[in-house]
Structure formats: C-alpha cells, structure tokens
Amino acid sequence: MARPRKYIVNLSTTEEKFAKQQKRKAPSQTIRNRYSIVLLANKYKDLPYKEIGHKAGVSEPCVIETLKSFCLNGFEELSIIGRNPRSDVSQLKADGDIEARIVAKACEERPEGTSRWTVSLLTEEMSVILQNDPSLGVENLSRATVGRILARNELKPYLSDYWCIPPEEDANFVASMEDVLDVYKMPYDPKRPVWCMDEKPYQLLDDARKPIPMRPGDVKKIDSEYVRCGTVSIFCFIQPLTGKIVHHVEETRTAIDWAEKIKYLIDEIEPDAEKIILVMDNLNTHSLGSLYKAFPPQEARSIARRLEVHYTPKHGSWLNIAEIGINIITRECLNRRIEGIDTLRKELNEWSKRYEKSEKAVNWQFTADKARTKLKKLYPDIDKERNLRDKRRKEKQEAASTEDDANKPNTKV
C-alpha cells in the first residue's frame, strides 16, 4: 500500500508561474528536479510520493525530502544545494594561492622518469609542497580537487601539440612566406613553369608471417610482428597548376641524389623551359652548392642558371605544395608494408599510371592578403621597431655628447 501524503502543496496561479520560470532557469539538474516535484505535487493532490518520483525521474526519499523542505521553508530552500560534510566538494581547501601553485606546477617540466604530468602526479607533488609549507594551512588535497582546478583553468597537461608557425613576430618568416605565396599566384607559363619539391623517408617492412586474407564476415588479419628491411628516400616533384607529380626512390638522401633529380627535372621533364621556378624547404642538401658536388663546374652552373629557387621559411614547410603530393602518394599507395626497393618502385610506377588519368590542378586558397589577417601576430610592429631605432639613435647621440664634454680642455678665467 502506498505511503499517504503528509506534505500537501497548494500553489496560487502566481506561485505556479514562478515555479515554472525557476525550473526553466535552474542552473543544475538537481534544482530542476526539485521544482518538477513541487509542480507535480501541486497538480496531483492525491498522487503518492512514489508515483511523483516516477514522473519526475527521482527516488521516493528525494520527493519526501524536497516537499518537506518546501512546506517548511518555501521556494528559497529549493535553490540551495547542501553537500555531505565529508565530500570533496564541501571540503574545498584550495584558495587562490594554492590554485596558483597548482597551475604553476602543471606548467613546469614533467618530473624525470615520466612522460607527462597527470592528475595523480600533481596531487602527489602538491602534497609535498603543502606539508613543507605550514603557512598554507592545508596538509593535502584530493585528486578530484586538483582535477577541478585544472579543468577550471583549461589546463590539459596530458596533451601536447606540434606547432608549425613561429610563436611570435618573425620578419624573416613573413618575408619568405609572402615570396612563396606570390609564386603560387603566377599564371601558367610553359617557359617558366612552377614546380614544388620535397622528399620523404620511407621504411621498408616485410611481414614476419603470411597475412590471413579477408573473407565474408571477417577482415584481413596481419601479424603485428614485422621485419625491418631498411629505409629509402622518396623524392617528389609536383606542378601546382597542372597537378602533375614526378617521383623517384633512392637508397640514400645525399646532395648528389638531390642534384641528380634536379638535372632530371630540367633535362627530361622540362627540356624546353627557359627557367624553372622551384619551391622547396631549407633541408641541408637543397642548395645550389649540391650541384657542384655532383657535376663539373660548367655543367653545375648551367643547371643553376635555369633555376629560380624560392625557399619556404623555417617552420613553414606547410607552405610547400609538394607536401600535398607526398600525402596523396602516401594515402593511395604507401600506407602499408612494402618489403623492398624494387617492389616500391614498381608499386609507385603503377600508381602513377592511374594518377595521370585523373590529375588536376591544386586549388591553393591561402594568399598573402589572408596571411596578413590570419597570421597578423607574426608581422612586426612597425611603430615599435621605429621607436627602438629612435631610442638607439638618442642613446648614441647622448653618449657622443658626453664623450665630447669629457674631451674639452679646462679653461681658467
């Protein structure tokens, strides 16, 4: 038999409207549930506590406690969330000073022998700090408290990310970037074609055991163990305005290898071009000096005269469209185990035959105008630079004036 109702709710029209408004604006689910209980108890005068709880999605004891608080103290009690005195939330011990120490510790280098900071490690470190500093008035903190402080300050010490642009103003970066972006805006000219070049190391791997082929209802299974067969270097050239890709696979990555690929580009791919505009990164072998390591001076100079080189800035390899070509090759052909250099060359040649049927121009959208907006923080502050120059000139003039005064002869009247 259902427990009879002891706490009866009778709301006026104004009070019912107020309760509905407070329910909509409630900052937490707990407060919303309380207003739902009161509204249901007002609507169904004879409904047992259990049925009210069923409609509100709470337990019967919760209904009884809520109606008791409301009948004794009114609406004000519904918005107060009491805490268990032994809970972590009620015993928040971290004031502003302690929170600042936790944030500072999380931003420090991780302890030796660990890969990163974790909430447990930070809790242990803070326990040592608190015990050594009695003035803080706290001996230890719970793991949950430390976790909440990290979340409140948007700190994620377990994550890291790579950056590909400078973190501050860099005139050399923006100068090289805008130079490359101007090259990408040039129209197609067969006498002055634009090519981008990059290279990728690739590890040759063989299966330790024969894979089990795919069958209906089951995927292909590849043994996690593999055999290392050495590394090779894949050279990639891409012509942005046509989408044409030329690749080479070599056992080594040396200055001579690079020079030979440049000669192949000039003699075999673009024999009729007056000058080839080449975009590439600042790798140590990517220089005209490498030509002199591979060919006699006369031939090296002849090749160099037909090149117009534009380097991407440091930390700006993403500006090299050749990386797009390498990503296409990797995604469509290389993303698997290939055991030998001959097999790799054969696979890439077969891939090239299919790619040539569908090659299309690279749709490059990033321009210098967009860079000046999106990467504004990288551009130097001209007024700041001029003020520094003026300050230096003033200091120099003052120093010269002081020196002149010191060199003047003493005169007596």
Secondary structure, 3 states (H helix, E strand, C coil): CCCCCCCCCCCCHHHHHHHHHHHHHCCCHHHHHHHHHHHHHHHCCCCCHHHHHHHHCCCHHHHHHHHHHHHHHCHHHHHCCCCCCCCCCCCCCCCHHHHHHHHHHHCCCCCCCCCCCCHHHHHHHHHHHHHHCHHHCCCCCCHHHHHHHHHHCCCCCCCCCCCCCCCCCCHHHHHHHHHHHHHHCCCCCCCCCEEEEEEEEEEEEEECCCCECCECCECCECCCCEEEEEEEEEEEEEECCCCEEEEEEECCCCHHHHHHHHHHHHHHHCCCCCCEEEEECCCCCCCCHHHHHHCCHHHHHHHHHCEEEEECCCCCHHHCCHHHHHHHHHHHHHCCCCCCHHHHHHHHHHHHHHHHCCCCCCCCCCCHHHHHHHCHHHCCCHHHHHHHHHHHHHHHHHHHHHHHHHHCCCCCC
